[in-house]
């Protein structure tokens, strides 16, 4: 039997595949669309980010300080800045608030008080900014009295501003204030096939999404007609047990800590002041919540942040999102943040 020397053939095959691989075009990086370049309004306070001094100055003028945490190219931030400049809000804000913009990835030094200074991004991490814009309100003692996470429409934002201006925070939480001033609309709760009938959450250790609605939920129409029409969002919800409650319901339930309560009491305990307010749990603990408007891409990713256990690696959803976007772009996947 004749024996052939296979070594040259193997070398030729390796060289051939190497040549083919080297001629393949590199993966083209994906692109992000839907971002919006925005600039802070000229009447925002342009100081040295010395918060204690800013609070003292605001106090002298009987104002409160409004910290506006924003991010470059953030479409929600752009819209809220535009809302701030609407005639219906602009005069009221200028009269009663000093607005200080803080870029959550910025490096400017922020002096919280005479004993503590942080960079903008360090401060954002310390106060656990999950979404942009996040708005934090300080009273005249330099204490946080309220915050909103994410975009809210002008009418909803005005109610928050009224809460701060009237100093109702001395007696009520923001959730309680909104409840007492709420006007009922014609909204009727809708059903969805993913909703489950669970009343005892004390032993549920898998990912859980609790959706709170009420008859004043003007953002619920978008949630059902747009968000839940996106298959990618619904697929992410499939990793959760999903329960929807009327936020005014007095039915008896057992919360995640084993306490007997009602949806009405639970939503107040959670201090949830946005509808639909969605609280995301895993292993029995609250991980994060959706209490502001989100486009579908961001909505699906906050669900994955919880169900994929990414919260164990990234302290905030915003940190995870930055990582996720980089990974998708490296894979050549385009991202539309306003999808």
N, C-alpha and C positions, 0 to 999 in steps of 0.2 A: 504494500500500500504506500502510495506516495504521500509524504507529509509536507504540508505547505507552511511556510512561515507567515503567520497571521499578523505579526507585529506591525509591518508597514501598512497593512489594510486598516488596522485599528487606529493607527496614527492619522491616516488619511481621513477616516470617518470623523475623528475628533476635530481635526482642522477644518473639515467641511462645515460641521455644525457650529464651530466657533466663528467661522467666516459669515455664516448665515445670521447668527445672533448679532454679530457686530454690524451687520448691514440693516438690522431692524431699526426703524426710527424710534427714538426714545419716547416714553409716554408723555404726552403733552399735559402739562398741569391744568387742572380745572380752574374755573374762574367763578368769582362771587358776583352775582348781580342782585339788584334790589336795594343795595345800600344807598344811603343818601348823605351827601356832604352837607353839613350844617354848621352854622356859626352861632355863638352865643349872642344874645340881644345886647345892644349897646347900653341898655339901662340895667343890666345885671351888675352886681357889685364887683368892681375890679380892684380888689385889695391885695393884701399880701398873705391871704389865707391864714390869718391869725384869728381863729374862731372865737376865742374868749373876748378879744377886743371887738370883733364884729357883733357879738351878742350884746356887749355893753353899749355899743353905738346904736344898735337897733332899739334897745330898751329906752334910750334917751328920746327916741322918736316914737315910742309906743308901738314898735314893730316886733315881728318875730323873724328869725333867720330860717330860710328855706335852703337846704343843701340839695343841689340838683346833680345827682350822680349820672354821668352820661358816658357815651362811648362813640368814638369816631365812626362814621358811616352807619350809625344806628337809625333805622327808619322810624322807630318809635320815638326816639329822642327828637328827631327832626320834627315830627308831628306835634309833640308836646311843646317844643319851642315856638312853633307857629301858633299853637293854641294860647300860649302865654301872651302872645302879641295881639290876640283878638281884642277888639274893643270891649267885649263883655267881660274879659278877665284882666286885661292889661292895667287899667286904672286901679282896680281893686288890689292887685298884687303890688303895684308900685306904692300904693298908699299904706299898705299894711305889712309888707314883707320886704326883706333884703334877700335877694336871690344870689347864691354863691354857687358857681359851677365847679364841679370836681370831675376830672376825667379819670375813669376807673383804671386806666393804664398809664396815667400820667406820672411824672417824676417830681412835680413841684412839691415843695415841703409844706405841710399843713400843720400848724401849731394848734393842737386841740385846746391846750391850756398851758400854763407856764411850766408844767412838768412833763409834758408829752408832745412830741412832734413825730409825724409820720409822713411818708410820701403819699401822694394821692392814691396810688395803687395799693399801698399798705393799709391805708385807712379803709378803702373799699373792701379789702379782704377782712379787716377787723370787724366791720359792721355787716359782713356777709351779704354783700350785694349779689343777688342771684340774677336779676334782670336789670336792663336799662330801658328807660330811666327809672331809677329809684329816687324817691323824694323823702328826705328826712327833715322833720320840723323840730326846731329847738325852742324851748321857752326862754324866758328872760333870766333864767338861772343857768343857762347852757346845758339843759337837760333835754334828752330826746322825749318828746311827748306824742309823736305819731310818725308813721311812715307809710308810704304806698310803694308797692313793688310792681313796676311795669306801667304801661300806658293806660290812662283813663280818659274818657271823653270829657269835654269841657264842663258839661253839667255835673258829672260825677266829681270832677276835680274841684269845682266851685263849692260843692258841699264839704269837701275836706278842708278847703281854705276857710270856709265859714266856721267850721269846728275849731280851727286854731285861732282865728281872729277873735271869736267870742269867748275864748278860754274855757270852752265846754270840757276840755280835757281834765279840768280840775275835779269834775264830777262824773264824767262818762268816758268810757272807751270810745274810740272812733266807731267801732262796730255798733255799739249801743246808740250813739248819736245818729248814725245813718238810719238805724231801725226806727228811731222815734220821729225822724223827719221824712220818712219814706212815703212816697205816693204810689198807690197801687195802679198798675197798668193793666192792659187787656191781655197780657201774655198768658198763655195756657201751657203748662208743662207738657213736653212731648215724651214719647216712649222710644226706646231703642232696644234692639235685640240683645245687646251686650249687658244690659242692666240685670243684676241679680238681686234676689230678695234675701238679704242677710240681715239679721238683727243682733247677732252676737259676734263682736269683732275681737274678743279677748283672746281667742285661741288661734286666730288667723295669722299665720306667720309668712304667708306668701305675699307678693306685691298686691297692694290694695289701693284703689282710687275711690274716694268718696266725693261725689259731686253734690254741692248744695245749690239749689235754685230757689226762687220765690216768684211771686206774681209781678214783681217790679224788675225782673231780669231783662233789661233791654239788650244785653249782649248775648242772650241765649239763642236768639234767632240765628246769629252768625255761627254760634257753636254747632247748632244742629244742621243748618243749611250749607255750611261751608266746611268747617273743621271735620265734622263726622262724615262728610261726603268724600274725604280723602282716604283712599285705601291704606296709604302708608301710616296715617294716624291710627286708623282702626286696627291695623296689624300690631301696632305697638300697644294698644289698649288690650289686645288679646293676652298679653302676659300678666294682666291684672285681674283680680276680682273687682268688678265695677258696680258700685251701688249709688243710686241717685236718691236724694232726699229733698223734700220740701223743707226749706230752712225754718219754716214756721210750724212744722209738724210737732205734735206732742205725744206721738206714739212712743212706747217704751222700747229702748234698745240698750245694749251693753257696749260701751266704748272700748277702745283698744287697750285700756288699762284695767278693764274689768268693772268699771263703775256703771251702775244703772243710771241712765239719763234719757234725754229725748234729743232729736235732731235740733230742736230750737235751742235747748240749753248747750248742746255740744258746740254748735256753731258760734255761740257767744263765748264759750270757754276758749275756743280756738282763736277768738278775736278776728274772725274772717269777715271782711267788710266789702267783698266784691262778689258779684254774681254773674256767671256761675263760678263759684269758688270751688276749686278742686284741690283736695289734700291727698298727697301721695305717701303711703306707708310701705314699709318693708320690715319684716321680722318684728312686727308689732309696734314699730316706732315711726313717727312722722319723719320723713326725709326732706321733703320740700313741698311747696304748694304753688299752684297757678292761681294768682289773685290779681291778674291784669290781662290785658289783651295780648295774644300771641298769634302770629301767622303760623301756618301749618308746619313749616320746616322746624321752627323753634319748638312748637308744641310736641311734635313727635320725638324730638331729641330730649326734652325734659322727661318724657315718659321712659325713654331708653336709659337716661341717666340713673333712674331708680331701678328699673327692672333688670338692667345689666350690671347692677352693683358698682357702677362707676363712682358713686358717691363715697365709696370706701377709699378711692384713690385720689379723687378731686374734692376739695373742701366745699366748693360751690358749683352750681350748675354752670355758671358763666366760665369758670376755669375749664370744666369739661368741654363746653361748647367750643372754646378756642382750640383745644386739642382735636376735637372731632372734625372741625372744619379743615385744619391742617392735613389730617389724614385723608379726607375725601379729596382735597385738592391735589395731593401727591398722587392719588390713584387716577387722576384725570377726570374726576367727577365734578361737574358744574353744580353750583349751589345758588338757588334763588331764595334769598331770605324773605322775600315778600310773596312766596308761593301760597 
